[in-house]
Amino acid sequence: MESSMLASLVMLVLGVALAALNYWAGRLMGTPFAVPTSRGFRVLAALSGAFVIVSLFVRAADLEWAIIVCAAGAAISYGLGSVLHYRSTHR
């Protein structure tokens, strides 16, 4: 395994661990909305995460054009999700 791929996987694991810790701390504090209720946001955030994970495998396959597609897909899907989340919470 290439060292940059290993570093990417380590960063992914750390990111997931921090998100889980944030969720756990929110639940302990009694935050009723630890996870956004907007289904559209959750779906698009998961899609964005999927693009990031796929980009790790695309990098290992040396398909540099696909990395750009994955980056654009992640940015666009998360951006659209943030708009949906904002609209669902600011009525």
Summary of the structure (lengths in Angstrom):
residues: 91
radius of gyration: 15.6
end to end distance: 48.6
largest distance: 48.6
contacts: 225
relative contact order: 0.14
helix: 81%
strand: 0%
